[in-house]
Amino acid sequence: MIATTRAERMALPLSAEVIKATAEKHGVCVRPFTMEVGDPDTGELKYVPVPCGSTVESVCLPCARKAKALRQVQCREGWHLAEEPDFTSAPPSKEQTELMEFRADLVQAYQGSKDDPVEAEELREEIRSVDQELRQLGMRGRLPVLDPPAKAGVKRSTKRRQDAPNLPRRRVAKTTVGREFAGKYRPSMFVTLTCDTYGRVREDGSPVDPGAYDYRRAARDAVHFAALVDRWWQNLRRVVGFDTQYFATVEPQKRTAPHLHAAIRGSIPHEVIRQVTEATYHQVWWPHHDRIVYGDRMPLWDPHAKAFVDPETREPLTTWDEALDEIERPAHVVMFGRQVHSKGILGGSEEAGRHIGYLTKYLTKSTGEVVAASTARQRDHHDRLHAELSITPCSTRCAVWLLYGVQPQGVTSKTIPGHCKGRAHRRTTLGLPGRRVLVSRKWSGKSLADHRADRKTFVWDMLAGVGIEKPERDTSRLIWRKVDSADHDVPPRAHLLMHAIAERISWRAEYDRALLAAQGPPGAQETSAIQQAA
């Protein structure tokens, strides 16, 4: 059809939209960033599109779907493991111990050369190179710092609060696999934890009485929710007596408060989960921040004192260490709500697959998309919570501390009082900072990179079965460099997308050929989760 009028021409899809839709159809990243790749052996230089890796569908649909499928595979493989993952550390090599001896000598020389700044800097640089070489030899873990802090950190009492019930403690065994019942059943758990109530809410999540709704506690609970969850895992392991493993996702409720869905390996009594939840709390040992000191007039940076000062008296604000020394009680205490849901799930059952889908349901949506405000009441509720979050410190380095007359850690002349770029203060996150997916280290015995490698190996084996051999490429010798904005040789993104689409069509044809050969007679279906993620 040939458009004749302006309205008809404007109704036609743009070429960029057609390219994007084609890329999404074939699973090609729609917003890749370009890298310059050089081969030092041949001197060849080319530009390669690298997937953006976004986990949000509204940003990049193909990348988000791949990430979700990978998480589903990770959740499925670790939920009902029958054998313990092997994490036995290899013994230190001779080269590692010799380098560590050399580092010890360098550190001793550094401690005796602090009066000579030039020699001390040379030794510091030599120690850095030794540390880098140790990493290259396969060592993990932290090394002792050269200059320990002059002042030791303030230690708080670990005595339990009197208003919190006591919990039995057992020695945590190294086992991570749950018990087997009747020789064939190995149940695990699905648990949902929520925050406490801040006031009555309607079905759409908006408060019945906004004036009585405790927005301050809601904002602080959201900021410190991750720390509360970490404490819950610690308490659970101490009570049940084994190294509990989990795959959990953090999502916002309709009232915008965070809640946790967790797949836990092994069977745990429901009463134990409720007791642990009731007895778990997190104390925030920060300076008290209940009253804003600087509202209309902000503190100023003094270059001579290298600190923020009062705009009128020119007196330096309280430093972070000084504010901590004055603390006698926690600034806030976070606890879970009374609603605790726990359910036993059998491995390999239809119910297990349904709960995996429930766990990963909202992983491809941003927080703002999950709790989108469609009514005036919801928008007002979100605005009130965001206003409280904007004056709630999110970390020890948050610039919001300056509003309360306290200088945060790492404060510089570039710090803007009251303006922090942390995710907790954004309108789109509503206090849900950090990662949406929480996975314990011994969950499946693999990292996400290992699961990607499994997917790649599976596809290559399928292709090899029909005679399509993919040559192994050594990419370790290649030199990758970010493309400079002034580089005029970089091909347009549309060209890179078209090339990637053609390449993906060719790959898909090869894979379909291998899949048909593996299925055998017509009508057979392949339901492997790894293939779904491919």
Steps between C-alpha positions, in 0.01 A plus 500: 500500500638841402435776753378821346408729788722620783287317757542173309875550471529576872311179578766289328757335734847649513792300367658501847183346645501228232866419571429488874198270453705269276781489754254415779348226284838330460626564855761761409585776748334821383738742674851348485811701576790481259844368591816518294672161485859467386696183419869556586607201287334598173456872560130471414274765653122476503198636681282257694153567646484385862155429653392756758402230751195690627254307716205731428273426203416864440872567447600191298251217454742230367762554772236507775343174384837328480587617851166376633539159334849470645371579849227237459762240412710604800200477733393159367845340518569602860161462668499122550865399470567141608880533529711756681672756275876455511673818618824343621783751466814396316820497707725807460762459229873548543491821294225643721683431826826644364321816388333529839840475670628775271195712585563454873854631455372798302239583765764489772722733299203730439425525872857614562510755216203721586736787580617499137193577279680419174619157614164424660319576173739276305442214744124556487506472122712184518254343743213583262674318217560197723133498601399513134729209420351299787153558355618384159632180659146419620492626858174634643413684819615828649859583587598701810493874437826690516370788708242382755265768633639699789174473688331167548134476408242539771382159622136475597356250743366183341268434792146436380232757561270429793190543284617229255445129576805280541595238243670164551846481350667200345837451342455549126609189309657533155222305334268685262283220361162435659383173652350223291175339619375151418803439281374720213348827622722804547273796583612860515334825607342806343485793744353851478596773752349849520568826680300616801185706464520881489126563494185363341501490119242449229505226236698725265773547764418861588457576872154546647628793708813654339549726802531202735714290264857471634697604193822554697510141623395372157789685335758384754378140490532500121855638513614241757292207375804327346685503833194354673484218244869421554439474874204268436720257307758503781239425763340227291831319451579516872160356592474217244867405532598475132624741232164600357513597132251727327388665176296810585348798324403837650184660366278793601149447628210720389568725801860524362653324804759234405434133559707188441421179310756227566559146381686321782673165452401241756198446723453733797200487740255786447506583871878547488469745212240700690710505816810617312302771324350626824838509674697663215579871508770735377627795704628799304789648697511832316479854632145599579334677209156600624530880463631685195747772599563653158192551286495837324864583574755233415845442651795627299829336405806656658810426288738588784334272756415246228161456660147635487429789736194678630409788263469748790744396773757345263546220751576157346215251511521189716718235338376148450728351766398765753132433432550125549671554834189676630263214413344325799206330329430396140349756264253245363397138547364301205276196549283280280122508507277229640403361160726201432422247229691172471426197288668167428580428133605167347776503241402430140130559564273731301464713810876556511500629143205727575678654801819554297291700256349691792847576638620644170171658391604864544873473434461664158314802637634799687364586843299789358337271246402243764327758720388747234266765641174513303285704740540837672512327842784273389695789349462702819614197704809456283578871517483501879726197527748643251507828694594309815758291316664816367592600858584148624874416494567186299862431604789632706615704197160648416494876443163520678690484831602863451137604546525364856827675578720190461783464249479157331797280431702596194358853481673727245451839337295329227241380752169686465309520830174308481565358151592132485505294181419177684220284362309524827417865434365455147131537424509188282638269771304625805763388747591164346875538444747229410444165333157355433634140502680351803677167453714322758849394398438126522158502336577316175878478525519729196511868423294665228808482276509122558133470404566699182789267420270198551251648256775561244641149543153349458444683170845410368446133582167511315671649195785250515243219491406596142852572385511875565827565679562841651871579526631594840603864507770623734376844606750545784758652264256753355516862612161654583462874516205731553420701193580869528219741420728678251570180303347561155567145378238348731214358290150623583299296748247410231777336294616300802144390572441386143822299507404343833152412372643325193749313716227394745279371215790286377564364850134424552482306174793285609346441842160408354671246277673345802178507702302317231770235478499452879122478527474212260142425394264796445295597803775463758553808717803628677432671831850557632528821701848554357360499146233747601773730624712458185 
